[in-house]
Amino acid sequence: MPYLSEVKKRAILGAWSITTDNTKFLDHDALIQIDAETSDTVSAVTRDFVSVSYGKELPRTDNENWTTCEKIVQEFKPQYALPGIYNDCVMVDLSSAYWQIIRRVGYTVRYNPSKGLGVSTPIENFPWHGNKLARAMLLVTAMESGIWWWDGVDRTYFEKTFNPLYQPMLVALTYDVLHGVASDMADLIVYWNIDGGIIRREHLPIWEEVAASWGLPWKIKAGGYAMVKSVGNYWIGNLKTRTRGNRNIAHTNLKPRNPWLRERFLAFSELSDPY
């Protein structure tokens, strides 16, 4: 975190980045205009939408599956890195993956990871579906909340707070769908991080079939020569991450889920209208 004196424009402190899992500064301009005279942070308006749409406190009706889903969330999102240099590759990306999943199953989805998916009303009236940060905040709103504290001496620490909109079933389902997609490509990918990765161009037809089997749209972000060092450290075509050291670190945490999930999720995907 930079010294406050190094921040040269008005900023909101303490915004959380779902991409980096780090605290960051949020530009004052990154607000949502509600009407001619009112604006608020993306996180605030997203929480208000969920609260108004589903109630101020979500019911906890299934303790066993609730606990199972909490464990899945702790296992983290799918990541894979096979260090090496590869010719003629493409980086494929699931388009707005969190949003594509959440809008189809609804915020109050009921998820039994071993055998069942009970979808509530799909989200069809989210006013800020064109705002990338707002779409991602729907998932953040469902996670455990907390506050970062500075002890005034030499360390920061995280303290959990009560989140009335906490919904681990939604987060676990999102993670499981992404794990399922990545696992279907496990023998062909050389890199994967959450909702996209690097494959050889010759394997694009297989990727198309996998994405279609889950009913998820995708795009190509880059192509050409690729070099993979570790998760978060790669180079493909003109796309290069910030250097995070030169060590080659192989990594995988891909966890294939029960085969019924693909078919069940696809069925709900076909019933929902994209917007």
C-alpha positions, 0 to 999 in steps of 0.5 A, a space after each residue: 500500500 502506498 503512503 497516502 501522500 503518494 495518492 495524487 487524486 481523491 480516492 476511497 480507501 479500503 476497496 477490495 479487489 476480487 482479482 488480486 485479493 488485495 486492498 486497493 484505492 478506488 478513484 472517486 470517479 468510479 461511482 455509480 450515478 443513481 440520479 441527477 444529484 445522487 451517486 454512490 459506490 458500486 459496492 453500496 448500490 450492489 448491496 442495496 439491490 440484493 437487500 431490496 430484491 431478496 431481503 435484508 438477511 438471507 435465510 439459512 435453511 440447510 446447515 449441512 450444505 451451507 457448511 460444505 459450501 463454505 469449505 469449497 470457498 476456502 479451497 479457492 478458485 481454479 488455477 494451473 501453471 505448467 512452466 515452459 515456452 509454447 508456440 502458436 497459443 491463444 489465451 481464451 477467456 470466459 466472458 464476464 464469467 461471474 455474471 454469466 453464472 450468477 444471473 442464471 441461477 439467482 442470488 439465493 440459489 440452493 446448492 448441494 455439491 454432491 447431488 443437487 442444484 435448486 435455482 431461484 429466480 434468475 437475475 433479470 433486472 440488475 440495473 447496472 449489468 453494463 458495469 463490470 465492477 458492479 457485476 463482480 460485486 454481486 459475488 463479493 457481496 455474497 462472501 464473508 465481510 470484514 475490515 482491515 485494521 492498522 494496529 498503529 505500530 507495525 502490522 495490519 490484520 483482518 477482522 470478520 464482520 457480520 454480512 447479512 447477505 452472506 451466501 456461500 452456496 452461490 460462491 461455491 457454485 460459481 467456483 465449482 462451475 469454473 473448476 469444472 470448465 478448467 478440469 474439462 481442459 486439464 490435459 490441454 491447458 498450459 495456464 489457467 487462472 480463474 476464468 481463462 487460460 492459455 491453450 495451443 491454437 490447435 486445441 481451439 475446437 475442443 475448447 469451443 465444445 467445452 465452453 458450449 457444454 457449459 453454456 458459457 460465452 468466451 473470447 480470445 484475448 491474445 495469441 502467439 508465442 507464449 511463456 509460462 512461469 507461474 500463476 500470475 506470471 506469463 507472456 503471450 503475444 503482446 500481453 505480458 503480466 508484471 514481472 513477479 520473479 523469474 522462478 518457474 513454479 508449477 501449480 494446480 488446484 483443479 478439482 473436477 466436480 460431479 459430472 451432473 453439474 455440467 448438464 444441470 447448469 447447462 439446462 438453466 443456462 438454456 432457459 435464461 435470456 442473455 442480457 
